[in-house]
Structures are given as C-alpha cells and as structure tokens.
C-alpha cells in the first residue's frame, strides 16, 4: 500500500456499520486449518530436498498474496451459539498443529543430520523453512497458554519450549497483560523506538520479568526462589531437553540448526508484538494509576487470510479485553474503537525492518490516534521521553520538567537517575506539600524562603566539602567520577528550584559556584593524596589552584567554562618578599615534579568535567604554559605558570582585560606549601593596586553625574 493509503486507512473516523455474525460450524472453522497445509510440504522437502524445498516458501508467498487479494473480514462469530460442541472444530485446528509440529521438527532434523542425504545448502534452506513454521507454533502455543484447564496450558508450555521461549507464558500473562501500554511492559514499544532497539530489550526482559514475577509469587507464599514449584526451573528443563534432543540427532550442528530455528520464531513473534502495540500508551492518572486498558491500546486489522493463518492475531484488542476467550470468538474492533493498521501483517513485517520507513508511515498515525482519543493532551513529550520509560513513578515531575525546562528534560533523558535526587530529604524537606498554608501565595513564599536559606546560607563550601569527604573512592579517577555524579545531583536539584522560582538566577549562580569550588577542591585533594611525592610541604614549594571567570565571581551556570590557573612557586628568591634569606630555606621540589603534579591535576579536572552538568568539558590536551585567559567564545582551558612569571606578566605586558580578570580570581585549593595561596593574594593585591586602568575607572566614577541618566546602573556598580 502507498503511504497516502496508510493515512486514509490508519485512523478513519466513522464506523463501518454492524456486520452480520457467523455461526460456529465446520465450514466456518475450515479456513483455520490452512496453516496445517505446510506440514506435508516440509516433510516432502526434508525427504527429497531439491525443488521440494520451494514448497514451504511457496505456501508463505501464496498466503501473503491472498491476504491482499481476498481483502478484509469484519464479521464476528456468534458468541451466543458458542456453547456445547459448536467450537470443537475451531479447537481442533490448533490441536492439529500442536500434535504435528514436534514430530515434524524432529523428523526434519533427523533428515538433515542422521539420514545425511541433504546437501549443506539444502539443510540451510530447510532450517529457514522451519524458522517460518516456528512463528506459527508460537501462535498456537499462545492460544494454548490462555486455555482454562491446567493440562492444556502445560501442553502450550511444552510447545513454547520447542521454540526456546517457555518463559513467555509467565511474562505474557502476568506482565504484558497487566501492564500493556506502560513502561513496565517491555513488549509495548514507545513511539520513536526502532524495532532493532526494541528486540534485544524485549527478549531479555521476557526472561528477567518472568524470574521476578515467579520470585515474588513464591515470596508471597513464604517459599524460597529455588523451591521446586518455581516454574522457571521447569521452563529451563524443557528447553534444555529440546537442545539435548537436537544434540543427540545432529551434534553441535544440530544445536546450531535448532537455535537458528528458534531465533527466527522469536524474531517474528517480537515483530508481531512490536506492530500490535507501537506508540499506543495508556494515560497515567493523577493518583498514580493507569487508565483501564481499552481497545484503543492495540492496533487492529481485519485481513482475512492473516486471521486464518495466525489464529485471529489481528483481533488483539479484544484478546486483551478477555484473555481467556478462544481465538475464534474474538471480535474485530473498528476504527472508532481501535486504530487500524495500514497494511497486512506481511507488509507491516517488512516495514518494521527499516526504521525510517516505519516511522514515516506509523508516527503520523500515532499522532492522529493521540489527537482523536486524547484531544485534551497537547504535549506528549513526557510520555515519549526516556526518563518516563526508566522512572514511570516520577511521571508528574517529568511532565513538569519537560513543560517548563526542556534543557533539564534532556538531562533526565540522558540520565534518568537524576530524578532519584528529588526523593532525598535534602530536596523533599524544602518541597513543602500543597495546602499547608492559608493561601497559595503564602506557600510559594515559604518554599522560596526554605530554598534560599538552605542553598545560600546553610550549605556553603565548607558544608559541601564535609559531604564530599564522606564519599568513598579508591583512586583519583574514581574520585573525579564520584564527585561528578554527586555534583550532577546537586545541579539538578538547584535547577528544579530555579525552575519553580524558589531560587532566583543570581541565587542559583551563587549555589552553583560554591558547588563548583567544592567539587574542584575535592578532586584535586584526591589527586594530591595519590601522588604526595609530587609536592612537598617545604616553604616555597607548592601549587595554588586559581579559578577564573563565572565560577570565581559567583555567576556559574550549568555548562559553565572551567577556567583554572595553576600557580607554582619553585623559585623562593623570586616568589615573595620573605624575611628568610634564600640560602637558609630548604631546597624546593624541582619544577619538573611540580609540572607533573599539575598535569595530574589537569587529568583529574578533565575527568570531572566529562559528561558533567556543571562544567563544560575540558580539552584533553596538556595545559598551556602562558597566562593568556581564553575569551568566552573559546574552549575552556587550564594554564600552568610560576608565581614569579605571573607577577612579572601582569606588571609589564598584561592587558587591561587580564588585570580586570584578577578582580574575580580566587584560590580554591593549595597543595604543598600552605602559604602559597596567601602569596598569590599578596601578588594579586599588589598588581591591582598599581593598575592605571583601575585608577582611571575610579576617577571616572568619582565625577558627579550631570543628569539622571548618568547614574551608574546595577551592572556598572557591580563591575
């Protein structure tokens, strides 16, 4: 079908009108025996090879083309006449498949490996034919697993094990049917997720979810997970038994052939699951529950041959409404009840393999489905986010973030674990519940007051350093990664407070600057501890770490430039006006060892800034050796320089902007000589005291203003 046909068929408004019902009878049940016709074709292919191998593929080709040629069938079986023996023929159609598939599979494997009369290429083609049959086997097993009696369900389990997928019984019934259309269900593909991303996750979670469900069920009965009643052990035994049989017949190659057959069946099953629920989500209600499942949460179709071959799989919406209902009694859901697929299962299966074509066809239909069934919802970004898929319980917060701060929405999409920081007491104690005050304005003022008191007055750099000192790590690299994770959580909390107006931009900048200073100091301290030999505590031998730019001025923002100056003092004669004669001092550490320490510092800061919310990533290249502060549009950098060269540069050749930068510079960490930070401050004050440009600006400010417009504004007063 063309794309324009997909648009007209996909979600038409208006019912096709009530159709006549069908009576349960042998004649109406006969088409459901069509799948059984493939068994003699497979047996002949296994016995004779050659052109007989085309038989199974001709079967699939003919049924796919008949699906388009014979059109649709929307009539339903009359449920009022479904009692007694009227349904025996419909049940027999599945029973025949159940009875014939296992011996046919064993016979085909025997012909390939034990009889050994097929060429290698013939065996490969036969394996592909059996892989197509495996998909139909999973359909038959699916019908059996929903039967009322336990013995029928066990037979369905045995059949599912013949395709290495028996855990599907637990996962399908207790997870898929319970959580369809929610992030809890790995079988329901969200909008924008390609089939190739969906496939490994859905297969892996079929095992994990089955294990979790059975573990929890046993726990409620006060039984351990290894109890013999755990069906997972039975699933494993049945699957291993099939592989053992394949090994007995064909050795290692028998296992390979059987694994390929099973993989093809599972692949086709997951393709059908992907098609049936793509992009259709249940709405999360204010109380935290999801809306009840309705027909609208499954794609429907009415192609005649597909329903015959796949046991009414296209009537999936009605199956979820009543899971125990026999496949033949499932009703078709029209366009007013459920969205309609724009093509046959064969066409949709081919489309699934090419994500761009799939999205181009299906995403507009998903959007029309949303507009038709949920016109009150204008923004679906929260439902489509990776954060919601990972943390569905935090949906209200996710929706708020995506609506108010899209940049933060990108943060939580990249790292959903950030949402966990909003559940800590550090955040919840400031996030007062609604309705505690006399009016909403009072509540807003109270929240703002609490946030400002905590982030501006209570949690300063010393307090942050105390928190950082409690974080465990083994080496400097792990310290940088741990501190980065810790700081990201704090940045996210500050961002949420700012988003809600609890912190002004200036207050958020102050809190982020303190956070940056504490993070930098903790990482550098870990580096210094790891390589203590890089710097001694001798007078005149040390490194002062100076921050510049917005961090130093208390105006940091997420993604701020990390501009750092490493000042080392390895020449006591030039470093300060110390009263102690140079000859009486101990020999300082060599400049090479100090520079090596600075390089280690740089690597620590590079790790800290990588993938950080607070810092723009530092370049991995070695730090510069000249004091040339980078303009804002250039990438952040780290500069290494001796204190003597720093003083000389600013006395002689530094520009006015460089001297002005010193107004905001601040020492945040010192290694080795503890007095080097004080010597930097002395040098800074000395440089600024003799700054001619500074004197000119002070004189300019002292001149009386002639008019009201000459009065200095807040920005000028700040500068």
matplotlib code that plots the C-alpha trace (Angstrom):
import matplotlib.pyplot as plt

x = [0.0, 1.1, 1.7, -1.4, -3.5, -1.9, -3.2, -6.7, -6.9, -4.9, -7.4, -10.6, -13.4, -16.7, -17.9, -18.2, -21.5, -22.7, -21.9, -23.7, -22.5, -21.2, -22.5, -20.0, -19.7, -17.3, -17.4, -16.6, -13.8, -12.2, -10.1, -8.3, -6.9, -4.9, -1.7, -1.7, -1.1, 2.6, 3.3, 3.3, 5.3, 8.0, 8.0, 8.5, 11.2, 13.1, 12.7, 13.6, 15.4, 15.9, 12.9, 10.7, 12.3, 10.4, 7.1, 7.1, 8.2, 5.5, 3.0, 4.1, 4.2, 0.7, -0.9, 0.7, -0.6, -4.0, -4.2, -4.2, -6.4, -9.1, -9.4, -10.9, -13.4, -15.1, -17.8, -17.7, -18.6, -21.9, -20.9, -24.5, -24.0, -20.5, -21.6, -21.7, -19.9, -20.0, -16.5, -14.8, -13.7, -12.0, -10.2, -9.2, -7.5, -5.0, -4.7, -3.7, -0.8, 0.2, 0.2, 2.1, 4.8, 7.1, 7.3, 7.8, 10.6, 12.3, 11.8, 13.4, 16.4, 16.8, 16.8, 19.4, 21.8, 21.1, 19.9, 22.5, 21.1, 20.7, 23.4, 24.6, 22.7, 19.5, 19.9, 20.2, 17.1, 15.2, 16.2, 14.9, 11.6, 11.3, 12.1, 8.9, 6.9, 8.2, 6.3, 3.0, 4.0, 4.3, 0.8, -0.6, 1.3, -0.1, -3.7, -3.0, -1.4, -4.6, -6.8, -8.9, -7.5, -4.1, -3.2, -3.9, -1.7, 1.1, 0.9, 1.2, 4.2, 5.8, 5.1, 6.6, 9.7, 10.1, 10.9, 13.1, 10.6, 8.6, 9.2, 6.8, 3.9, 4.7, 5.8, 2.9, 0.2, 1.5, 3.4, 2.2, -1.5, -1.2, 0.9, 0.3, 0.8, 3.0, 6.8, 6.5, 5.7, 8.8, 6.6, 4.8, 7.1, 7.0, 6.8, 10.2, 11.8, 13.1, 12.5, 16.2, 16.4, 13.2, 14.2, 17.1, 15.4, 12.1, 13.7, 16.0, 13.1, 11.0, 13.4, 14.0, 10.3, 9.4, 12.0, 10.8, 7.2, 7.8, 10.2, 7.5, 4.8, 6.9, 7.8, 4.1, 3.8, 6.8, 8.8, 12.4, 13.0, 14.7, 11.6, 10.6, 7.3, 9.0, 8.0, 11.2, 13.1, 10.5, 11.0, 14.7, 14.4, 12.0, 14.2, 17.4, 15.6, 14.9, 18.5, 19.7, 17.5, 18.9, 22.4, 21.6, 20.4, 23.0, 25.7, 26.9, 25.5, 22.1, 22.2, 23.1, 20.3, 17.8, 19.0, 18.5, 15.0, 14.1, 15.7, 13.7, 10.5, 11.2, 12.2, 8.9, 7.0, 8.6, 7.9, 4.2, 4.3, 6.1, 3.4, 0.5, 1.3, 3.7, 3.2, 0.0, 0.2, -2.2, -2.6, -1.2, -4.0, -3.4, -3.4, -0.5, -2.6, -3.0, -6.3, -8.0, -7.0, -9.3, -9.4, -7.7, -4.4, -3.8, -3.5, -6.3, -6.7, -9.2, -7.3, -8.9, -6.0, -3.8, -6.6, -6.9, -3.2, -2.4, -5.5, -7.1, -4.0, -5.1, -8.0, -5.5, -7.5, -10.4, -7.9, -6.6, -10.2, -10.8, -7.6, -9.3, -11.6, -11.0, -9.3, -12.3, -14.6, -12.5, -14.4, -13.0, -12.5, -13.5, -11.8, -14.0, -12.7, -9.1, -6.5, -6.2, -3.0, -2.4, -1.5, -1.3, 0.9, 3.3, 3.6, 4.0, 6.6, 8.7, 8.3, 9.5, 12.9, 13.5, 13.0, 12.9, 10.2, 8.4, 8.5, 7.4, 4.4, 3.4, 4.3, 1.7, -0.9, 0.2, -0.2, -3.7, -4.6, -3.5, -5.4, -8.5, -8.7, -6.9, -7.6, -7.1, -3.4, -1.4, 2.2, 3.3, 7.0, 7.0, 5.3, 7.8, 10.9, 13.5, 13.1, 9.5, 10.4, 13.0, 11.2, 7.4, 6.6, 8.1, 5.8, 4.4, 7.9, 9.0, 5.9, 6.6, 10.3, 9.5, 6.9, 8.9, 12.6, 13.3, 17.0, 16.6, 14.3, 17.3, 19.3, 16.9, 16.5, 20.3, 20.5, 17.1, 18.9, 18.9, 15.2, 16.2, 17.9, 14.4, 13.4, 16.2, 15.5, 17.8, 15.1, 11.9, 12.4, 12.3, 9.5, 6.5, 3.2, 0.4, -2.4, -0.4, -0.7, -3.6, -3.3, -1.1, 0.9, 1.9, 3.0, 5.1, 6.8, 7.5, 9.1, 11.2, 12.4, 13.3, 15.3, 17.1, 18.0, 19.4, 21.3, 22.5, 23.1, 23.3, 25.0, 28.3, 31.6, 32.7, 29.5, 29.8, 33.4, 32.2, 29.6, 32.3, 34.7, 32.2, 32.1, 34.1, 36.5, 39.7, 41.8, 41.8, 40.0, 37.2, 37.1, 36.5, 33.7, 32.1, 32.3, 30.9, 27.9, 27.4, 27.6, 25.2, 22.6, 23.0, 22.9, 19.6, 18.1, 19.2, 17.7, 14.4, 14.3, 15.1, 12.5, 9.8, 11.0, 12.3, 15.8, 16.5, 19.0, 21.5, 21.0, 21.2, 24.5, 25.9, 24.9, 26.4, 29.6, 30.1, 29.3, 31.9, 34.5, 33.9, 34.0, 37.2, 38.9, 37.8, 39.1, 42.4, 42.8, 42.4, 45.0, 47.4, 46.8, 47.5, 50.8, 52.0, 55.6, 54.7, 54.8, 56.3, 55.3, 58.6, 58.3, 58.4, 57.3, 53.6, 50.8, 47.9, 44.8, 43.0, 39.6, 38.6, 35.5, 31.9, 32.9, 35.1, 32.5, 29.7, 27.8, 28.2, 25.5, 25.1, 27.8, 30.0, 33.6, 36.1, 38.9, 41.7, 45.2, 47.9, 50.5, 53.6, 56.3, 59.6, 62.0, 61.9, 64.2, 61.6, 58.4, 57.9, 59.4, 60.0, 62.4, 64.0, 67.2, 67.0, 70.1, 68.5, 65.5, 65.2, 65.6, 62.2, 60.9, 62.1, 59.9, 59.5, 57.9, 55.5, 54.6, 53.9, 51.6, 49.8, 49.3, 47.8, 45.5, 44.5, 43.6, 41.5, 39.6, 39.2, 37.5, 35.4, 34.2, 33.5, 29.7, 29.2, 26.1, 28.1, 31.2, 31.9, 34.2, 37.9, 40.1, 42.2, 45.4, 48.1, 47.5, 49.0, 52.1, 51.3, 48.9, 46.5, 43.0, 40.7, 37.9, 34.4, 33.8, 36.9, 37.0, 37.9, 41.5, 44.0, 47.1, 50.3, 52.6, 55.1, 54.1, 57.1, 56.2, 52.6, 53.6, 56.0, 53.5, 50.8, 53.3, 54.6, 52.6, 49.1, 46.2, 43.5, 41.0, 43.6, 44.1, 40.3, 40.0, 42.0, 39.2, 37.2, 40.1, 40.0, 42.3, 40.2, 42.9, 46.6, 49.0, 52.4, 53.3, 50.1, 51.3, 51.3, 47.6, 48.4, 51.4, 49.0, 46.7, 49.6, 50.6, 47.1, 46.5, 49.9, 49.1, 45.6, 47.0, 49.3, 46.7, 46.5, 43.3, 41.7, 42.7, 41.2, 37.9, 37.8, 38.4, 35.7, 33.2, 34.1, 32.9, 29.4, 26.7, 25.2, 21.8, 19.8, 20.8, 24.4, 23.8, 25.5, 23.3, 23.4, 25.8, 28.2, 28.1, 28.9, 31.8]
y = [0.0, 3.5, 6.0, 8.0, 4.9, 4.3, 7.8, 7.1, 3.6, 4.1, 6.0, 6.8, 8.3, 6.6, 3.0, 0.6, -0.4, -3.6, -6.7, -10.0, -12.6, -16.0, -19.3, -21.7, -24.5, -26.9, -24.8, -21.6, -23.3, -24.9, -21.9, -22.1, -25.4, -23.6, -23.4, -27.2, -27.4, -26.6, -29.8, -32.2, -29.5, -29.5, -33.3, -33.6, -31.0, -32.9, -36.2, -35.2, -31.8, -30.1, -28.3, -29.7, -27.1, -24.4, -25.8, -24.2, -20.8, -21.1, -21.6, -18.4, -16.4, -17.6, -16.8, -13.4, -12.5, -14.0, -11.7, -8.7, -10.3, -11.6, -8.3, -8.0, -9.8, -7.8, -10.3, -11.9, -15.4, -15.6, -15.9, -16.9, -20.2, -20.9, -23.5, -27.2, -28.9, -26.0, -24.9, -28.3, -27.7, -24.4, -26.1, -29.0, -26.6, -25.6, -29.2, -30.5, -28.0, -28.9, -32.6, -32.3, -29.7, -31.6, -34.8, -32.8, -30.8, -33.9, -35.6, -32.6, -32.6, -36.3, -36.0, -33.2, -34.9, -38.6, -39.6, -37.2, -37.2, -33.4, -31.1, -28.3, -25.7, -27.8, -28.2, -24.4, -23.8, -26.3, -24.6, -21.3, -23.0, -24.5, -21.0, -19.7, -22.5, -21.6, -18.3, -20.2, -22.6, -19.7, -18.5, -21.9, -22.0, -18.6, -19.8, -22.9, -20.9, -19.0, -22.1, -22.7, -26.1, -26.7, -29.6, -27.6, -24.8, -27.4, -28.5, -24.9, -24.6, -27.7, -26.2, -22.8, -24.7, -26.2, -22.7, -21.9, -19.4, -21.0, -18.1, -16.2, -17.8, -16.1, -12.8, -12.6, -13.3, -11.6, -8.6, -7.9, -8.3, -6.4, -3.5, -3.2, 0.3, 1.4, 1.5, -1.6, -3.7, -4.2, -5.7, -2.3, -0.3, 3.5, 6.0, 6.6, 3.3, 1.3, -2.5, -3.1, -1.3, -2.9, -6.5, -7.2, -5.4, -7.2, -10.6, -10.0, -8.7, -11.7, -13.7, -11.1, -10.3, -14.0, -14.5, -11.5, -12.5, -16.1, -14.9, -12.5, -15.1, -17.6, -14.9, -14.3, -18.0, -17.7, -20.0, -19.5, -18.8, -22.1, -24.0, -26.8, -25.2, -22.3, -22.9, -21.2, -24.5, -26.3, -23.9, -24.4, -28.2, -28.3, -26.0, -27.9, -31.2, -29.9, -28.8, -32.2, -33.9, -31.7, -32.6, -36.3, -36.0, -33.7, -33.0, -29.4, -28.6, -29.9, -27.4, -24.6, -25.5, -25.7, -22.4, -20.7, -22.1, -20.8, -17.4, -17.0, -17.8, -15.4, -12.7, -13.0, -13.1, -9.9, -8.3, -9.0, -7.7, -4.5, -4.0, -4.6, -2.0, 0.5, 4.0, 3.3, 4.3, 4.3, 7.6, 8.0, 9.2, 11.8, 9.1, 7.3, 4.5, 4.0, 4.2, 0.8, -1.0, -0.3, -1.5, 1.8, 0.5, -2.1, -1.9, -3.8, -5.2, -7.3, -9.0, -12.3, -14.7, -13.3, -14.1, -17.6, -18.3, -16.5, -17.6, -14.1, -12.4, -9.2, -9.0, -8.4, -5.6, -7.9, -10.6, -8.1, -7.3, -11.0, -13.0, -16.4, -16.2, -18.7, -17.1, -17.9, -15.8, -12.7, -9.7, -7.2, -3.6, -1.0, 2.4, 4.1, 1.6, 0.9, 2.3, 0.3, -1.0, 0.4, -3.0, -6.7, -8.4, -9.4, -5.8, -4.4, -7.0, -5.9, -2.3, -3.0, -3.9, -0.4, 2.1, 5.2, 3.9, 2.5, 5.9, 7.7, 5.5, 4.9, 8.1, 10.2, 7.6, 7.5, 11.3, 11.1, 8.4, 10.7, 13.7, 11.5, 9.7, 12.2, 15.7, 17.2, 16.3, 18.8, 17.8, 14.2, 14.8, 13.4, 10.2, 9.9, 10.5, 8.0, 9.3, 8.2, 4.8, 4.4, 6.1, 5.9, 6.6, 10.1, 11.0, 14.1, 15.5, 14.5, 16.2, 19.4, 19.5, 18.9, 21.6, 24.2, 23.4, 21.4, 21.6, 19.8, 17.4, 16.5, 15.9, 13.4, 11.7, 11.2, 10.2, 9.2, 8.6, 12.3, 12.0, 10.0, 13.1, 14.6, 11.9, 12.6, 14.6, 17.3, 18.1, 16.9, 18.9, 22.0, 20.9, 21.7, 19.9, 21.9, 23.0, 23.6, 27.4, 29.8, 30.5, 29.6, 32.8, 32.0, 28.5, 30.0, 32.4, 29.6, 27.4, 30.3, 31.1, 27.5, 27.0, 30.3, 29.7, 26.2, 26.9, 30.4, 30.4, 26.9, 24.9, 26.7, 25.5, 24.1, 22.1, 20.8, 19.7, 17.8, 15.9, 15.2, 13.9, 11.1, 9.8, 6.5, 6.0, 4.1, 6.4, 9.9, 8.8, 7.2, 10.3, 12.5, 10.3, 10.1, 13.8, 14.4, 12.2, 14.0, 17.4, 16.5, 15.6, 19.0, 20.8, 19.1, 20.0, 23.6, 23.6, 22.4, 25.0, 27.7, 26.3, 26.7, 30.2, 29.1, 30.4, 33.5, 33.2, 35.1, 32.8, 29.7, 31.1, 31.5, 28.0, 26.5, 28.5, 27.1, 23.6, 24.0, 25.2, 22.4, 19.8, 21.1, 21.2, 17.6, 16.2, 18.0, 16.9, 13.2, 13.7, 15.3, 12.4, 9.9, 11.4, 13.0, 12.9, 15.4, 18.3, 18.7, 20.9, 22.8, 26.6, 27.9, 24.6, 24.4, 24.8, 27.3, 26.5, 29.7, 29.7, 32.4, 33.6, 33.0, 30.4, 32.9, 35.7, 33.5, 33.6, 29.9, 28.3, 24.7, 24.0, 26.8, 27.3, 25.6, 28.2, 27.3, 28.7, 26.5, 28.8, 27.0, 28.6, 26.8, 29.8, 31.2, 34.1, 35.5, 34.3, 36.7, 39.3, 36.7, 37.8, 34.4, 34.6, 32.2, 30.3, 29.4, 27.8, 24.1, 23.2, 23.2, 20.5, 20.7, 22.5, 19.3, 17.4, 20.3, 20.5, 16.7, 17.3, 20.0, 17.6, 15.1, 17.9, 18.6, 15.0, 14.9, 18.1, 16.6, 13.5, 15.7, 17.9, 15.0, 14.5, 16.9, 19.1, 21.8, 22.1, 22.5, 19.6, 20.5, 19.6, 16.5, 18.2, 19.3, 22.6, 25.7, 27.4, 31.1, 33.2, 34.1, 33.8, 32.4, 34.6, 33.3, 32.0, 29.8, 26.4, 26.5, 25.8, 25.2, 27.4, 26.5, 29.3, 30.1, 32.8, 34.9, 34.8, 35.6, 38.7, 39.8, 39.3, 41.4, 44.1, 44.5, 43.0, 42.1, 43.7, 45.7, 42.8, 40.4, 42.7, 43.1, 39.3, 39.3, 41.1, 37.8, 35.4, 33.2, 30.5, 27.3, 24.8, 24.7, 21.8, 21.6, 24.9, 26.1, 29.7, 29.8, 30.8, 33.8, 34.7, 34.7, 37.1, 39.4, 39.4, 40.0, 42.9, 44.4, 44.1, 45.6, 48.5, 49.6, 49.2, 52.5, 51.5, 50.8, 54.2, 55.8, 54.0, 55.0, 58.7, 58.4, 57.1, 60.0, 62.7, 63.9, 62.9, 65.7, 64.0, 61.2, 59.1, 59.3, 57.5, 54.1, 51.2, 47.9, 46.3, 49.2, 49.2, 45.6, 46.0]
z = [0.0, -0.6, 2.2, 1.3, 1.6, 5.1, 6.1, 5.0, 6.4, 9.5, 11.7, 9.9, 11.8, 11.4, 12.0, 9.1, 10.4, 12.1, 10.0, 10.1, 12.6, 11.6, 13.0, 14.6, 12.1, 10.4, 7.2, 9.0, 11.0, 8.0, 6.9, 10.3, 9.1, 6.3, 8.4, 8.6, 4.9, 5.4, 7.2, 4.1, 2.2, 5.0, 5.2, 1.4, 1.5, 4.2, 2.4, -1.1, -1.0, -4.3, -5.7, -3.0, -0.7, -2.5, -1.2, 2.3, 0.8, -1.8, 1.0, 2.7, -0.6, -1.6, 1.8, 1.9, -1.6, -0.9, 2.1, -0.1, -2.8, -0.5, 1.4, 4.9, 7.1, 9.9, 10.8, 14.2, 15.4, 17.2, 20.8, 21.9, 20.0, 21.2, 23.8, 23.6, 20.7, 18.2, 18.9, 18.7, 15.1, 16.0, 18.9, 16.6, 14.2, 16.9, 18.3, 14.9, 14.8, 18.4, 17.5, 14.2, 14.9, 17.4, 15.3, 12.1, 13.6, 14.9, 11.5, 9.7, 12.0, 11.5, 7.8, 7.9, 10.2, 10.8, 7.4, 5.9, 2.4, 2.1, 0.8, 3.0, 1.1, 1.3, 5.0, 5.3, 3.3, 5.3, 8.5, 7.2, 6.3, 9.8, 11.2, 9.4, 11.0, 14.4, 14.3, 13.7, 16.5, 18.9, 17.8, 18.6, 21.9, 22.8, 22.3, 24.5, 27.3, 27.7, 28.0, 31.1, 32.1, 33.6, 31.3, 28.2, 29.5, 30.2, 26.6, 25.5, 27.7, 26.0, 22.6, 23.6, 24.8, 21.4, 20.2, 23.3, 24.7, 27.5, 29.9, 27.6, 29.5, 32.8, 31.2, 28.8, 31.3, 34.4, 32.9, 29.3, 30.0, 33.3, 32.2, 28.5, 27.2, 30.1, 30.6, 32.9, 29.8, 27.6, 24.9, 24.3, 22.1, 22.7, 19.8, 18.2, 19.3, 16.4, 16.2, 16.4, 19.7, 20.9, 20.0, 22.4, 25.3, 24.9, 24.7, 27.7, 29.8, 28.9, 31.0, 33.7, 34.2, 34.3, 37.0, 39.1, 38.8, 39.9, 42.7, 44.1, 43.8, 45.8, 48.4, 49.0, 49.8, 52.0, 49.8, 48.6, 44.9, 44.4, 45.5, 43.2, 42.4, 40.7, 37.0, 35.8, 36.6, 34.5, 31.7, 31.8, 31.9, 28.9, 26.9, 27.7, 26.8, 23.3, 22.9, 24.2, 21.6, 18.9, 20.0, 20.0, 16.5, 14.9, 17.4, 17.6, 14.2, 15.4, 18.3, 15.8, 13.5, 16.3, 17.8, 14.4, 14.0, 17.5, 16.9, 13.7, 15.5, 18.4, 15.9, 14.1, 17.4, 18.6, 15.2, 15.7, 19.3, 18.1, 15.4, 17.7, 20.3, 18.8, 20.2, 22.0, 25.6, 28.5, 30.3, 33.8, 36.1, 38.9, 41.6, 40.0, 38.4, 34.7, 32.8, 32.2, 29.1, 26.2, 22.6, 21.5, 23.1, 20.4, 16.6, 14.9, 11.3, 9.5, 6.7, 6.1, 5.5, 8.3, 10.7, 9.4, 9.5, 12.7, 14.7, 14.8, 16.0, 14.3, 16.8, 19.5, 21.2, 22.0, 23.2, 25.8, 26.9, 27.6, 27.6, 28.3, 25.3, 22.5, 19.4, 17.2, 19.5, 19.3, 17.8, 15.3, 16.7, 14.2, 13.6, 16.3, 18.9, 17.9, 15.4, 12.2, 10.7, 7.2, 5.7, 6.1, 8.7, 5.9, 4.7, 8.2, 9.0, 6.0, 7.0, 10.6, 9.3, 8.0, 10.9, 8.8, 6.6, 9.6, 11.4, 8.3, 8.0, 11.6, 13.5, 11.8, 12.6, 16.2, 16.3, 14.8, 17.4, 20.1, 18.7, 18.3, 21.6, 23.8, 22.5, 25.9, 25.9, 23.8, 24.9, 24.7, 25.2, 28.7, 27.6, 24.8, 27.0, 28.0, 31.6, 31.7, 30.4, 33.1, 36.0, 35.4, 39.0, 38.6, 35.7, 37.3, 37.9, 34.4, 32.8, 34.8, 33.7, 30.1, 30.1, 32.0, 31.3, 28.1, 28.7, 32.0, 30.2, 28.0, 31.3, 32.7, 29.3, 29.2, 32.9, 34.5, 37.8, 38.4, 39.3, 42.4, 43.8, 44.1, 46.6, 49.1, 52.2, 51.0, 48.4, 50.0, 53.2, 51.0, 48.8, 51.1, 50.3, 48.8, 51.1, 54.3, 54.3, 54.3, 50.5, 47.5, 47.7, 51.3, 50.3, 47.4, 49.7, 52.3, 49.6, 48.3, 51.8, 52.7, 49.4, 49.8, 53.5, 52.7, 49.4, 50.2, 54.0, 55.3, 52.5, 51.9, 50.6, 53.9, 54.3, 50.8, 51.4, 54.5, 52.4, 49.7, 52.4, 53.2, 49.6, 49.2, 46.3, 45.7, 43.5, 42.0, 38.8, 40.8, 43.0, 40.0, 38.7, 42.2, 42.7, 39.2, 40.0, 43.3, 41.8, 39.0, 41.6, 43.3, 40.0, 39.1, 42.5, 42.1, 38.6, 39.8, 42.5, 39.9, 37.5, 40.2, 41.2, 44.6, 43.7, 41.6, 38.7, 40.8, 43.8, 41.7, 40.3, 43.8, 44.8, 41.6, 42.0, 45.5, 44.2, 41.5, 44.0, 46.4, 43.6, 42.2, 45.6, 46.4, 43.1, 43.4, 47.0, 45.9, 43.2, 45.7, 48.1, 45.4, 44.3, 47.5, 46.3, 43.6, 46.0, 49.5, 52.3, 52.2, 52.1, 48.6, 47.0, 46.3, 43.8, 44.1, 42.1, 41.0, 39.4, 37.0, 35.2, 36.3, 38.9, 40.7, 40.5, 41.8, 38.5, 37.4, 35.3, 34.1, 31.5, 32.7, 31.5, 33.8, 33.6, 36.0, 36.7, 38.4, 40.0, 41.3, 43.3, 42.9, 43.0, 46.5, 45.6, 43.2, 44.8, 47.7, 50.0, 52.7, 55.5, 55.4, 53.3, 50.2, 51.3, 54.7, 53.0, 52.2, 48.6, 46.9, 44.7, 41.1, 38.6, 36.6, 39.5, 40.2, 36.5, 36.6, 39.5, 37.5, 34.7, 37.1, 38.4, 34.8, 34.1, 37.3, 36.2, 32.7, 34.2, 36.4, 33.5, 31.1, 30.8, 33.7, 34.0, 35.8, 33.7, 30.0, 29.1, 29.4, 26.4, 26.9, 25.7, 28.2, 30.0, 28.5, 29.8, 29.2, 31.1, 28.3, 29.6, 26.9, 25.6, 26.4, 22.9, 23.0, 24.8, 28.5, 29.4, 32.2, 32.5, 34.4, 35.4, 38.1, 40.6, 39.7, 36.0, 36.9, 38.8, 36.0, 33.3, 35.0, 35.8, 32.3, 29.4, 30.7, 29.0, 30.9, 30.5, 32.1, 35.0, 35.4, 35.4, 38.6, 40.4, 40.2, 40.6, 43.7, 45.2, 45.8, 46.6, 47.6, 47.5, 49.2, 50.8, 52.6, 52.3, 48.5, 48.5, 50.7, 48.4, 45.4, 47.2, 48.0, 44.4, 43.2, 45.5, 44.5, 40.8, 41.2, 43.4, 40.6, 37.8, 35.9, 34.2, 37.6, 38.8, 35.7, 36.2, 39.9, 38.9, 36.3, 38.9, 41.3, 38.8, 39.6, 37.3, 35.3, 34.6, 36.0, 33.0, 34.1, 37.3, 37.3, 36.9, 38.8, 36.3, 36.4, 40.2, 40.2, 37.9]

ax = plt.figure().add_subplot(projection="3d")
ax.plot(x, y, z, "-o")
ax.set_aspect("equal")
plt.show()
